[in-house]
Amino acid sequence: MPPSSDLPLLSRLRHADPDRFFCTLFAPAEKREALALLYLFNHELARARDVASEPMLALIRLHWWREVVEGQRKKHETATPLRDAIEAGVMAAEDLAALITAREMEAEAQIEDFPAFLTYARGTGGLLARIAGRVLGGDSPELEDLGTAYAISGILRAAPYLARQGRSLLPADGTAPEALATHARRLLGVKPPRLVLAAALPAALARRDLARPHERNVWDKLAVLRAAFTGRV
């Protein structure tokens, strides 16, 4: 595997999103920076609510990114190259705008029920994985399922942390976490095309998290390695 972790975008992704950083290393060398840029954009959207003291401020941050996606040039370490990538046709503005719209649900008081929860998970993690596949040169609906499963596993992992902040991304209708995990496991039962495998690899981590949430360790990396070489996540 050619060394690439010294590239600026990848170096930043290593700290912002370690899971996707490691998975990105299995993409073709010429695609890694574009994937890293996409994931850094997603990181900015994901942290909008985390760093805001109130929901309205989170919406303002998301609107700032919407302006970038819709054509405004802003001097920023992620926004500037993102605008370049959109104009070069590397990513579609409408895809990125849809990610922003999905994140706006995080500013709501609650996610009302199981269908709304699935819409949120599919619109964030699911769509992100599918866009990553398009960056890699393929459009795979299987990726959307795998990305949704990864999103669900991440929400379940984050639930105790968010609860301490008085927040929740779990459905407010009382759907049990185990029911969410069971649905995510069903979504993992697909095989993505080899062309877009790097975008599917986070699902290998979701499979482990759904079995037993834990701190990241060497066995997680081995699970990703195994998936990369077998093509099965």
C-alpha positions in Angstrom: 0.0 0.0 0.0 1.7 3.3 -1.0 2.3 5.7 1.9 -0.3 8.4 1.8 -1.0 9.3 5.5 1.3 12.4 5.1 -1.1 14.1 2.7 -2.7 17.1 4.4 -6.3 16.0 4.1 -5.6 12.4 5.2 -3.5 13.7 8.1 -6.5 15.8 9.3 -8.9 12.9 8.8 -6.7 10.6 11.0 -7.6 12.8 13.9 -11.2 13.8 12.9 -12.5 10.4 12.0 -10.1 7.5 12.7 -12.5 4.8 11.5 -12.9 6.3 8.0 -9.3 7.3 7.9 -8.1 3.7 8.2 -10.7 2.5 5.7 -9.7 5.2 3.2 -6.2 3.8 3.0 -7.7 0.9 1.1 -9.0 3.1 -1.7 -6.9 3.7 -4.9 -4.2 6.2 -4.2 -5.6 8.8 -6.6 -9.0 8.7 -4.8 -7.9 9.0 -1.2 -7.7 12.8 -0.9 -11.2 13.2 -2.4 -12.6 10.6 0.0 -10.8 12.3 2.9 -12.3 15.7 1.8 -15.8 14.2 1.8 -15.4 12.7 5.2 -13.9 15.9 6.6 -17.0 17.7 5.3 -19.2 15.1 7.0 -17.2 15.7 10.2 -17.9 19.4 10.1 -21.6 18.7 9.7 -21.6 16.1 12.5 -19.9 18.5 15.0 -22.3 21.4 14.2 -24.7 20.4 17.0 -21.9 19.2 19.3 -20.2 22.6 19.5 -23.4 24.7 19.5 -24.8 25.8 22.8 -28.3 25.7 21.4 -30.1 24.1 18.4 -30.5 27.4 16.5 -26.7 27.9 16.5 -26.3 24.5 15.0 -28.6 25.4 12.2 -26.6 28.5 11.5 -23.5 26.4 11.2 -25.2 24.0 8.8 -26.5 27.0 6.7 -22.9 28.2 6.4 -22.0 24.9 4.8 -25.1 25.0 2.6 -23.9 28.4 1.2 -20.6 26.7 0.4 -22.3 23.8 -1.4 -24.5 26.2 -3.3 -21.6 28.2 -4.7 -20.1 30.6 -2.2 -16.4 30.6 -1.8 -15.1 30.8 1.7 -11.6 30.7 3.0 -11.5 27.6 5.2 -9.3 24.5 5.3 -12.2 22.2 4.3 -14.7 24.6 2.5 -12.1 25.9 0.0 -11.1 22.5 -1.4 -14.7 21.3 -1.2 -15.8 24.1 -3.5 -13.0 23.2 -5.8 -14.1 19.5 -5.8 -17.7 20.4 -6.6 -16.7 22.7 -9.5 -14.4 19.9 -10.8 -17.3 17.4 -10.7 -15.7 15.2 -8.1 -18.8 15.5 -5.9 -22.4 16.6 -6.7 -23.7 19.7 -4.9 -27.1 18.1 -4.5 -25.7 15.1 -2.8 -23.8 17.3 -0.3 -26.9 19.5 0.3 -28.9 16.3 1.1 -26.3 15.5 3.8 -26.8 18.9 5.3 -30.6 18.5 5.3 -30.3 15.2 7.1 -28.1 16.7 9.8 -30.8 19.4 10.5 -32.8 16.7 12.3 -30.1 16.9 15.1 -31.3 20.3 16.0 -34.8 19.1 16.7 -36.0 18.3 20.2 -36.2 14.6 19.5 -36.4 12.0 16.7 -40.0 11.0 17.1 -40.2 7.4 16.0 -38.5 4.4 14.4 -39.3 5.5 10.8 -37.9 9.0 11.4 -34.8 7.4 13.0 -34.2 5.3 9.9 -34.7 8.3 7.7 -32.0 10.1 9.8 -29.6 7.2 9.8 -30.0 6.6 6.0 -29.7 10.3 5.2 -26.5 10.7 7.2 -24.4 7.5 7.2 -26.2 5.8 4.4 -26.0 8.6 2.0 -22.4 9.4 2.9 -21.4 5.9 2.1 -23.2 6.1 -1.3 -21.5 9.4 -2.1 -18.2 7.9 -1.2 -18.9 5.1 -3.7 -19.6 7.6 -6.4 -16.2 9.3 -5.6 -14.7 5.9 -6.1 -16.4 5.5 -9.5 -19.5 3.4 -8.7 -23.1 4.0 -7.5 -24.1 1.1 -5.2 -27.4 0.9 -3.3 -25.7 -1.8 -1.2 -23.4 1.0 0.2 -26.4 2.9 1.4 -27.5 -0.1 3.5 -24.0 -0.7 4.9 -23.6 3.0 5.7 -27.0 3.1 7.4 -25.9 0.1 9.6 -22.7 1.9 10.5 -24.7 5.0 11.4 -27.0 3.0 13.7 -24.1 1.4 15.4 -22.5 4.8 15.9 -25.7 6.2 17.4 -25.9 3.3 19.8 -22.3 3.8 20.8 -22.8 7.5 21.4 -26.1 7.2 23.3 -24.5 7.2 26.8 -22.4 10.2 26.0 -25.3 12.2 24.5 -27.5 11.2 27.5 -25.0 12.9 29.8 -25.6 16.1 27.8 -29.3 15.7 28.0 -29.6 14.8 24.3 -30.6 11.7 22.4 -30.7 10.6 18.8 -32.7 7.4 19.6 -36.3 7.2 18.6 -38.6 8.8 21.2 -41.3 6.2 20.6 -39.5 3.7 22.9 -38.1 1.4 20.2 -35.5 -0.7 22.1 -31.9 -0.3 21.3 -31.7 -4.1 20.6 -34.4 -3.7 17.9 -32.3 -1.0 16.3 -29.2 -3.2 16.4 -31.2 -6.1 14.9 -32.3 -3.9 12.0 -28.7 -2.8 11.5 -27.5 -6.4 11.4 -30.0 -7.2 8.6 -28.6 -4.3 6.6 -25.2 -5.7 6.9 -26.2 -8.8 4.8 -25.2 -7.4 1.5 -22.0 -7.5 -0.6 -20.8 -4.3 -2.2 -19.0 -4.3 -5.6 -15.2 -4.5 -5.3 -14.9 -1.1 -7.0 -16.4 0.7 -4.1 -15.2 -1.6 -1.3 -13.2 1.1 0.5 -16.5 3.0 1.1 -18.0 -0.1 2.5 -15.3 -1.0 5.0 -16.7 1.0 8.0 -19.4 -1.6 8.0 -16.9 -4.2 9.2 -16.5 -2.0 12.3 -20.3 -1.7 12.7 -20.5 -5.5 12.8 -18.1 -5.6 15.7 -19.8 -2.7 17.5 -23.2 -4.3 17.2 -21.9 -7.5 18.8 -20.2 -5.7 21.7 -19.5 -2.0 22.0 -15.9 -1.4 23.0 -13.0 1.0 22.6 -11.2 0.6 19.3 -8.4 -1.9 19.3 -6.1 -3.9 17.0 -8.9 -6.5 16.4 -11.0 -3.8 14.7 -8.2 -3.0 12.3 -7.8 -6.7 11.6 -11.5 -7.0 10.9 -11.2 -4.2 8.3 -8.1 -5.9 6.8 -10.0 -9.1 6.5 -12.9 -7.4 4.8 -10.6 -5.5 2.4 -9.0 -8.8 1.2 -12.1 -10.9 1.1 -14.5 -8.3 -0.2 -17.0 -9.2 2.6 -17.8 -6.8 5.3 
